[in-house]
Amino acid sequence: MISYPVISASMLDVDQRKSLGEFVRAHREKLVTDRVGRRRTPGLRREELAERAGISPTWCAWIEQGRQVQASPHALARLARALELTRAERAYLFELAARRDPDDETGTPMDDAPASLLAAVTAVQHPAYGLDRYWNACCWNSAAVSLFPGWLDEEAQERNLLRYVFLNPRAQEHIVDWQVRALRLLAEFRADYSHALRDPAIRNLVETLQQESALFDQGWQEQMVLEREGGERAFLLPPRGLLRFRQFNFRPSDRPDCKLVFLIPQ
């Protein structure tokens, strides 16, 4: 099915349109055609790219010319596949077009922690763990196990941080100011949720927590959104007593859907 351009007066500025057009053209010209015969221009012709992507040749021409063209996310996704873009190039395309990549919202979950997270977590002696896009712990070190009994130890039934904090009684015992911390955690999770609205797994997680935790449901209805900025954290773990940490959060460049969390003793 052919997609046609939609003209809009309030769209990208001139520089953005120019950059987007130059990017698409450069990558079109890098592609190797499988058609025989002499060609005056390198790579694919616009018509060939349009055919490969299932979009209108006019749309291709206008976007390369920097004209006002409103591209739907799914049309851009087909264009990215047709251009054979890498993940970084694809992200750059969507950034230039000021659109959200639909594949980011319905991505396939990965059970294995990325190598970058594993290396970072095992390299430090203080508590450290990694979270995947669903806030499941995907890697951790022994110091983190001792700090989060019931979540990271061998007795844990599941590894989801939200389910641990809101549903596990041990979290309420160990986390100082548990209710305040739990609601802040929820607000931080909502910031990630906005990037995965079409992911049925993450929607199911939210719906299940709303049913199983009155506090989670209350916090979800309040619509609070916060960045996961880290800061002071306190835990009460007999016989060790009160433990205070400063939390730092990072995102690995090779898997930005994951998070790396360090807890440094104070």
FINUVO-205365 format. One line per 10 residues: number of its first residue (from 1); their letters; for each residue x negated, y, z of C-alpha. Coordinates in steps of 0.5 Angstrom, whole numbers. Example, Ala and Ser with C-alpha at 12.3 -4.5 7.8 and 13.67 -1.06 7.14 Angstrom:
# residues 2
1> as> -25:-9:16 | -27:-2:14;
END
This chain:
# residues 266
1> misypvisas> 0:0:0 | -3:7:-2 | -3:12:3 | -2:20:1 | -5:26:4 | -1:30:9 | -2:38:8 | -2:42:15 | -4:49:16 | -6:48:23;
11> mldvdqrksl> -12:42:23 | -19:42:23 | -23:49:22 | -28:50:15 | -34:47:18 | -31:41:21 | -27:39:14 | -34:41:11 | -38:36:15 | -33:31:15;
21> gefvrahrek> -33:31:7 | -40:31:7 | -40:25:11 | -35:21:7 | -39:22:1 | -46:21:3 | -43:14:6 | -39:12:-1 | -45:14:-5 | -49:9:-1;
31> lvtdrvgrrr> -45:3:-2 | -47:-2:-7 | -42:-3:-13 | -40:-10:-15 | -38:-8:-22 | -43:-8:-28 | -45:-3:-33 | -48:3:-33 | -46:9:-28 | -48:16:-28;
41> tpglrreela> -47:17:-20 | -50:12:-14 | -45:8:-10 | -38:7:-11 | -33:12:-15 | -28:15:-11 | -23:11:-14 | -26:5:-12 | -27:7:-5 | -19:9:-5;
51> eragisptwc> -18:2:-8 | -22:-2:-3 | -19:2:3 | -12:2:0 | -11:10:0 | -10:15:-5 | -16:17:-10 | -13:24:-9 | -14:23:-1 | -21:21:-2;
61> awieqgrqvq> -22:27:-7 | -19:32:-2 | -22:30:4 | -29:30:1 | -28:37:-2 | -26:39:5 | -19:41:4 | -14:41:9 | -12:34:9 | -8:31:16;
71> asphalarla> -11:23:16 | -7:19:20 | -12:14:25 | -10:8:21 | -12:11:15 | -18:13:18 | -19:6:20 | -18:3:13 | -23:8:11 | -28:7:16;
81> raleltraer> -28:-1:14 | -28:1:7 | -35:5:8 | -38:-1:12 | -39:4:18 | -43:2:24 | -40:3:31 | -43:9:32 | -42:12:25 | -35:10:26;
91> aylfelaarr> -34:14:32 | -37:20:29 | -32:19:23 | -26:20:28 | -30:25:32 | -30:29:26 | -23:28:24 | -21:30:31 | -17:23:31 | -17:17:36;
101> dpddetgtpm> -20:11:34 | -14:6:34 | -19:0:35 | -21:3:41 | -14:2:44 | -13:-5:42 | -20:-7:43 | -22:-15:44 | -24:-16:51 | -31:-18:52;
111> ddapasllaa> -32:-23:58 | -40:-22:58 | -43:-16:61 | -47:-13:56 | -55:-14:57 | -56:-6:59 | -51:-7:65 | -54:-14:67 | -61:-11:67 | -59:-5:71;
121> vtavqhpayg> -55:-8:76 | -61:-14:78 | -66:-8:78 | -64:-5:84 | -64:-7:91 | -58:-3:93 | -51:-5:92 | -49:-4:84 | -44:-7:80 | -41:-7:73;
131> ldrywnaccw> -34:-6:71 | -31:-8:64 | -25:-4:61 | -20:-7:65 | -24:-5:71 | -26:-13:72 | -33:-14:76 | -37:-16:70 | -44:-17:74 | -46:-15:81;
141> nsaavslfpg> -52:-16:85 | -53:-19:92 | -53:-13:96 | -46:-11:93 | -43:-18:95 | -45:-17:102 | -41:-10:101 | -35:-13:98 | -32:-19:101 | -26:-22:98;
151> wldeeaqern> -28:-18:91 | -35:-20:89 | -36:-26:94 | -35:-34:92 | -28:-34:96 | -25:-28:91 | -19:-31:87 | -20:-25:82 | -25:-20:80 | -21:-14:79;
161> llryvflnpr> -22:-8:83 | -15:-5:83 | -12:-11:85 | -18:-12:90 | -17:-5:93 | -9:-5:93 | -7:-12:94 | -13:-15:99 | -12:-14:106 | -20:-14:107;
171> aqehivdwqv> -20:-8:103 | -16:-4:108 | -20:-7:113 | -27:-5:110 | -26:1:106 | -26:8:111 | -20:12:109 | -17:6:105 | -11:10:103 | -14:16:101;
181> ralrllaefr> -20:12:97 | -14:8:94 | -10:13:91 | -17:17:88 | -19:10:85 | -12:10:82 | -13:17:79 | -20:15:76 | -17:9:73 | -11:13:69;
191> adyshalrdp> -17:17:66 | -19:11:63 | -12:9:61 | -11:14:57 | -16:12:52 | -12:5:52 | -5:6:51 | -3:1:46 | -7:-5:50 | -2:-9:52;
201> airnlvetlq> -7:-12:57 | -8:-6:61 | -1:-4:61 | 1:-11:64 | -4:-9:69 | -1:-3:71 | 6:-6:71 | 4:-12:75 | 1:-7:80 | 7:-3:81;
211> qesalfdqgw> 11:-9:82 | 6:-11:88 | 4:-5:91 | 8:0:93 | 2:5:94 | 0:4:87 | 7:5:85 | 7:12:89 | 1:14:86 | 2:12:79;
221> qeqmvlereg> 9:16:79 | 5:22:82 | 1:23:75 | -6:25:78 | -12:24:74 | -19:25:76 | -26:23:73 | -30:18:76 | -35:22:79 | -38:18:85;
231> gerafllppr> -39:22:92 | -39:19:99 | -37:13:101 | -36:9:107 | -35:2:109 | -34:-1:116 | -37:-8:116 | -37:-12:123 | -43:-14:125 | -46:-9:121;
241> gllrfrqfnf> -42:-3:123 | -41:4:119 | -44:4:113 | -45:10:109 | -47:11:101 | -47:16:96 | -44:13:89 | -47:14:82 | -43:12:76 | -46:11:69;
251> rpsdrpdckl> -43:9:62 | -48:5:58 | -49:7:51 | -48:0:48 | -42:-1:51 | -38:6:53 | -32:2:55 | -36:-1:61 | -38:3:68 | -45:2:72;
261> vflipq> -44:4:79 | -49:5:84 | -49:6:92 | -55:9:95 | -55:9:103 | -55:15:106;
END
